Amino acid sequence: MSATDVVVTGLGATTPLGGDVASTWDAMLAGRSGVKALTHEWAAQLPVRIAAELAVEPSEVLDRVRLRRLDRCEAIALIAAQQAWADAGLGTPAGEGTDPTGVDPERLAVSIGTGIGGIITLLAQDDILESSGPRRVSPFTVPMLMPNGPAAVVGLEFSARAGVHCVASACATGAEAIALGYDIIRSGRADVVLAGGTEAVIHPLPLAGFASMRAMSTRNDEPERASRPWDKARDGFVLGEGAAVLVLERAEHAAARGATVYARLAGAGITSDGYDIVQPHPEGAGFVRAVRKALAEAQLTGADIVHVNAHATSTPTGDMAEVAGLRTVIGEHPVLTATKSMTGHLLGAAGALESVATVLAVRDGVVPPTINLDDPEEGLLDVAAGKPRYQPIPAALNNSFGFGGHNVALIFTRP
């Protein structure tokens, strides 16, 4: 690998399947669903009463005093970043003292995004304002609700001084934040970037809003079977929450400190449709261009891509449009999976968590299963349905799309 290569040396996550990467990955390979019926009193009035909530509450990891100053999306971003930092063996934060595994804070950056941000704080504090007046509103309200809050919290935790960035591109956010981290390292601005996404918006308002768009599954009586990408009976996505963070590192820097490398981030492609605020381009033109850009950057062709972790959200139109685009730009041969069948749709964190799954697929030589695929659509490519598929994976693609016409393609290869 060259000095400008970007590698993945650490992974962290807290998800509907587990409180860390290991438990989440084990659950994925076992084909377990994290979708459950909502038991909150407020859920009874909603047309959608299912979601994929966190398997481990932030209060089990962070102390109560700290949590009072963090929105839920900030707390879980911090948890995922702490895990990724430790997993990368980076030791003392910001390389203080003589720790050889540390990082010069001037060469450490953060790129963590969120699609919606601290809406739970915003709505809760508005309730307090209306019921008790302005003097009862928390002084931490603004730092808790601002979209750059998660990135800022992580940057402060590790004394990052090469830039702290917040991407907000709806459901493409996590992937675009990783692509930005890739660009930051290749530009020479940083040696290490904590990159990923976070989202925590399981609340009546977002649920009601998505339900009004008829974008969500209403399979309330069978929550574990509700998220069913590519299945003829799919009726919309299932809302999830969680965070995932990757440690991206300049290959030469990782080698100098003896870091273990999971995979190489070989290429990234970002495009926009310029078509509609919520509907994707009907021919997937923007998505195809993103994949082509990523392939060109990775110096690969479609024939090199063995596995695709698809965006596939379980919506009636989007799933097969993506397949058509993959057939055009990659071919008939890759083995697909849709891990949203198990995790639900984590919105701004989806692309980051699916990047973690793609990295582990490359490392372990296994395609995680797509569950609930009982009656596949005609014209579907090869899918690891119901059980994992074990095979060598020298190169894999992760796709993410978002409202506003955002398209991101990431290619991971063996190191």
C-alpha positions in Angstrom: 0.0 0.0 0.0 1.1 3.5 -0.7 1.6 6.3 1.8 -1.7 7.9 0.7 -3.8 4.7 1.1 -6.5 4.9 3.7 -7.1 2.0 6.0 -9.7 1.0 8.7 -8.0 0.3 12.0 -10.9 0.6 14.5 -14.6 0.0 14.7 -17.3 1.0 17.2 -21.1 0.8 17.2 -24.2 0.6 19.4 -27.2 -0.7 17.6 -30.6 -2.4 17.8 -28.7 -5.7 17.7 -26.0 -5.1 20.3 -24.1 -2.6 22.4 -20.9 -3.1 20.5 -19.5 -4.3 17.2 -18.9 -7.9 18.3 -22.5 -8.5 19.5 -24.0 -6.6 16.5 -21.9 -8.7 14.1 -22.8 -12.0 15.8 -26.5 -11.1 15.7 -26.2 -10.2 12.0 -24.6 -13.5 11.1 -27.3 -15.3 13.2 -30.0 -13.5 11.2 -31.6 -11.9 14.3 -34.0 -9.0 14.1 -33.7 -5.9 16.3 -37.3 -4.7 15.5 -39.8 -4.8 18.3 -43.2 -3.4 19.2 -43.0 0.0 20.9 -44.2 -0.1 24.5 -44.3 3.6 25.1 -47.7 5.1 26.0 -47.4 7.6 23.2 -47.0 4.8 20.6 -50.6 3.6 21.0 -52.0 6.5 19.0 -49.7 6.0 16.0 -50.3 4.1 12.8 -46.8 2.7 13.1 -46.1 1.1 16.5 -42.8 -0.8 15.8 -39.2 0.3 15.7 -35.6 -1.0 16.2 -34.5 0.6 19.5 -31.1 0.3 21.0 -30.2 -3.1 22.5 -28.1 -1.3 25.2 -29.2 2.0 26.7 -26.6 4.8 26.9 -27.3 4.9 30.7 -25.6 1.5 31.0 -22.4 3.0 29.5 -22.2 6.7 30.4 -22.7 8.2 33.9 -25.9 10.1 34.7 -24.3 13.5 35.1 -22.7 13.3 31.6 -25.9 12.1 30.0 -27.9 15.1 31.3 -25.7 17.3 29.0 -26.0 15.1 25.9 -28.8 14.5 23.5 -29.3 10.8 22.8 -27.7 11.0 19.4 -24.6 12.7 20.9 -24.4 10.1 23.7 -24.4 7.1 21.3 -21.9 8.8 18.9 -19.6 9.2 21.9 -20.0 5.6 22.9 -19.3 4.3 19.4 -16.3 6.6 19.0 -14.8 5.5 22.4 -15.1 1.9 21.2 -13.5 2.6 17.9 -10.6 4.5 19.5 -10.0 1.6 21.9 -10.3 -1.0 19.1 -7.7 0.8 17.0 -5.3 0.6 19.9 -4.7 4.4 20.0 -4.1 4.5 23.7 -3.9 7.9 25.4 -6.3 10.3 23.7 -4.5 12.8 21.4 -1.1 11.2 22.0 -0.5 13.0 25.3 2.8 12.2 27.0 5.0 9.6 25.3 2.4 7.0 24.3 3.7 5.7 21.0 0.2 4.6 20.0 -1.3 8.0 20.4 -2.1 10.6 17.7 -0.8 14.2 17.3 -4.0 16.2 18.0 -3.0 18.5 15.1 -3.3 15.5 12.9 -6.6 14.1 14.2 -9.9 15.0 12.7 -13.6 14.1 13.2 -16.3 13.5 10.6 -19.5 12.4 12.2 -22.9 13.3 10.8 -26.6 13.0 11.7 -29.6 13.1 9.4 -31.9 14.8 11.9 -29.9 15.6 15.0 -31.1 16.5 18.5 -34.8 16.5 17.8 -35.6 14.7 21.1 -34.0 17.5 23.0 -35.7 20.1 20.9 -39.2 18.7 21.4 -38.7 17.9 25.1 -37.4 21.4 25.9 -40.3 22.9 23.9 -42.7 21.0 26.1 -40.9 22.4 29.2 -41.1 25.9 27.7 -44.8 25.6 27.1 -45.7 24.0 30.5 -43.2 25.7 32.9 -41.9 28.8 31.2 -38.5 29.9 29.8 -36.6 29.8 33.1 -37.0 26.0 33.3 -35.4 25.4 29.8 -32.1 23.6 30.2 -28.9 25.8 29.6 -27.6 22.8 27.6 -30.4 22.9 25.1 -28.5 24.5 22.2 -25.4 22.3 22.5 -27.7 19.3 22.7 -29.9 20.0 19.7 -27.3 21.5 17.3 -26.6 19.0 14.4 -22.9 19.3 14.8 -23.2 18.3 18.5 -22.2 14.7 18.0 -19.1 15.5 16.0 -18.2 18.3 18.5 -18.6 16.0 21.6 -16.3 13.4 20.0 -13.8 16.0 18.9 -13.6 17.3 22.5 -13.3 13.8 23.9 -10.1 13.1 21.9 -8.8 16.7 21.5 -9.1 16.6 17.7 -7.6 19.8 16.2 -7.4 19.0 12.5 -11.1 19.8 12.0 -14.4 18.6 13.3 -17.0 18.2 10.6 -20.7 17.4 10.6 -22.3 16.0 7.4 -26.1 16.1 7.1 -27.3 14.3 3.9 -30.3 12.4 5.2 -29.9 8.6 4.9 -26.6 9.0 3.1 -25.0 10.9 6.0 -23.0 8.1 7.6 -21.4 7.1 4.3 -20.7 10.6 3.2 -19.0 11.4 6.5 -16.7 8.4 5.9 -16.1 9.6 2.3 -15.2 13.0 3.8 -12.8 11.4 6.2 -11.2 9.6 3.3 -10.7 12.9 1.5 -9.3 14.6 4.6 -6.6 11.9 4.9 -5.7 11.9 1.2 -5.5 15.7 1.2 -2.7 15.4 3.8 -4.6 17.3 6.5 -4.8 14.5 9.0 -3.4 11.1 9.8 -6.4 9.8 11.6 -10.1 10.5 11.3 -13.0 9.3 13.5 -15.7 9.0 10.9 -19.3 7.8 11.0 -22.9 8.6 11.8 -25.5 8.7 14.5 -29.3 8.9 14.8 -31.8 8.7 17.7 -35.2 9.9 16.7 -37.7 7.2 17.8 -40.3 9.7 18.9 -44.0 10.3 17.9 -43.3 13.2 15.6 -40.7 11.6 13.2 -42.8 8.4 13.3 -46.0 10.3 12.4 -44.2 12.3 9.7 -42.7 9.2 8.0 -46.0 7.4 8.4 -47.9 10.3 6.7 -45.6 9.8 3.7 -46.6 6.2 3.6 -42.9 5.3 3.7 -43.0 3.0 6.8 -44.1 -0.6 7.3 -47.4 -1.0 9.2 -46.8 -4.6 10.0 -47.4 -3.9 13.7 -48.4 -7.4 14.6 -45.2 -9.0 13.2 -42.4 -6.5 14.0 -39.5 -8.9 13.4 -40.9 -9.6 9.9 -41.6 -6.0 9.0 -38.3 -5.0 7.4 -38.2 -7.2 4.2 -36.0 -5.7 1.5 -36.7 -7.1 -2.0 -39.6 -9.2 -0.8 -42.9 -8.8 -2.8 -44.8 -8.2 0.4 -42.6 -5.3 1.6 -44.5 -2.2 2.6 -41.9 0.3 3.8 -39.0 0.8 6.1 -38.7 0.3 9.9 -37.2 3.2 11.9 -34.1 2.3 13.9 -31.6 4.1 16.1 -27.9 3.7 16.7 -24.4 5.0 15.9 -21.3 3.6 14.2 -17.8 5.0 14.0 -14.7 3.9 12.0 -11.1 4.9 12.6 -9.7 5.8 9.2 -6.0 6.1 9.1 -3.2 6.9 6.7 -1.7 3.5 5.9 1.9 4.7 6.6 0.9 6.0 10.0 -0.9 2.8 10.9 2.1 0.7 9.8 4.5 2.9 11.9 2.6 2.2 15.1 2.0 -1.5 14.3 -1.8 -1.1 14.0 -4.0 -4.0 13.0 -5.8 -3.2 9.7 -9.3 -4.5 9.0 -9.6 -3.3 5.4 -8.6 -0.6 3.0 -11.0 2.1 2.0 -10.1 2.0 -1.6 -12.5 4.4 -3.2 -15.5 6.7 -2.6 -18.0 8.3 -5.0 -20.4 11.1 -4.1 -23.1 12.5 -6.5 -26.4 14.2 -6.4 -29.5 13.5 -8.6 -30.8 17.0 -9.1 -34.2 15.5 -9.5 -36.5 15.5 -6.5 -36.5 16.1 -2.8 -37.7 12.6 -1.8 -37.9 10.5 -5.0 -34.7 9.0 -6.4 -34.0 9.4 -10.1 -36.2 6.8 -11.8 -33.2 5.3 -13.7 -30.8 5.6 -10.8 -28.5 7.7 -12.9 -26.9 9.5 -9.9 -26.3 6.3 -8.0 -24.6 4.7 -11.1 -22.3 7.7 -11.4 -21.4 7.5 -7.7 -20.4 3.8 -8.1 -18.4 4.6 -11.2 -16.5 7.3 -9.4 -15.7 5.0 -6.5 -14.5 2.2 -8.9 -12.3 4.7 -10.8 -10.8 6.0 -7.6 -10.2 2.4 -6.4 -8.7 1.5 -9.8 -11.2 -1.4 -10.0 -13.9 -2.5 -12.4 -17.4 -3.8 -11.6 -16.1 -7.4 -12.2 -13.9 -6.9 -9.1 -16.8 -6.3 -6.7 -17.8 -9.6 -5.1 -20.3 -8.4 -2.5 -22.7 -5.4 -2.1 -24.2 -4.2 1.1 -27.2 -2.5 -0.5 -29.1 0.5 0.7 -32.3 -1.5 0.2 -34.7 -0.1 2.8 -37.7 -2.3 2.1 -39.7 0.4 0.2 -41.8 -0.7 -2.8 -40.0 1.4 -5.4 -36.4 2.0 -4.1 -35.2 -1.6 -3.6 -35.5 -2.8 -7.2 -34.3 0.5 -8.7 -31.1 0.0 -6.8 -30.8 -3.6 -8.2 -31.3 -2.2 -11.8 -28.5 0.2 -11.2 -26.2 -2.4 -9.8 -26.9 -4.6 -12.8 -25.8 -1.7 -15.0 -22.6 -0.7 -13.2 -21.5 -3.9 -11.5 -23.0 -6.8 -13.4 -24.9 -10.0 -12.5 -22.3 -11.6 -10.3 -22.1 -9.9 -6.9 -23.8 -11.4 -3.8 -26.1 -8.8 -2.2 -27.3 -8.3 1.3 -29.6 -5.8 3.1 -28.7 -5.6 6.7 -31.6 -3.2 7.3 -33.7 -6.3 7.3 -32.3 -6.9 10.8 -31.4 -3.4 12.1 -34.2 -1.4 10.6 -33.2 1.9 9.0 -30.9 4.0 11.1 -31.2 7.1 8.8 -28.0 9.2 9.3 -26.2 6.3 10.9 -27.2 3.7 8.3 -24.3 4.1 6.0 -21.8 4.0 8.8 -23.2 0.8 10.3 -23.4 -0.8 6.9 -19.8 0.2 6.3 -18.8 -1.6 9.5 -20.7 -4.7 8.2 -19.0 -4.4 4.9 -15.5 -4.1 6.5 -16.2 -7.2 8.6 -17.6 -9.1 5.5 -14.3 -8.4 3.7 -12.2 -9.4 6.8 -14.1 -12.6 7.6 -15.1 -13.7 4.1 -18.8 -13.8 4.8 -21.9 -12.1 3.4 -24.4 -11.5 6.3 -27.9 -12.7 5.5 -31.0 -10.8 4.4 -33.9 -12.0 6.5 -37.6 -12.0 5.7 -37.0 -12.6 2.0 -39.7 -15.1 1.5 -41.0 -14.2 -2.0 -38.2 -12.4 -3.9 -39.0 -9.9 -6.7 -38.4 -11.1 -10.2 -35.1 -9.9 -11.6 -33.4 -9.8 -8.3 -29.6 -10.5 -8.2 -28.0 -13.2 -6.1 -28.8 -12.5 -2.4 -27.6 -14.3 0.8 -31.1 -15.0 1.9 -31.8 -16.4 5.3 -28.3 -17.5 6.1 -24.8 -16.1 5.7 -22.8 -16.9 2.6 -19.1 -17.8 3.2 -16.7 -17.0 0.4 -13.6 -14.9 -0.2 -14.4 -11.2 -0.6 -11.4 -9.2 -2.0 -13.6 -6.1 -2.7 -17.0 -5.0 -1.6 -19.3 -2.1 -2.2 -21.6 -0.2 0.3 -24.3 2.1 -1.1 -26.2 4.8 0.6 -28.9 7.2 -0.7 -30.7 10.1 1.0 -33.7 12.5 0.6 -32.5 15.4 -1.4 -30.9 13.1 -4.1 -27.7 12.2 -2.2 -25.8 9.2 -3.5 -22.6 7.7 -1.8 -20.7 4.6 -2.8 -17.8 3.2 -0.7 -15.5 0.4 -1.8 -13.6 -1.6 0.8 -10.9 -4.1 -0.1 -8.6 -6.5 1.7 -5.5 -4.6 3.1 
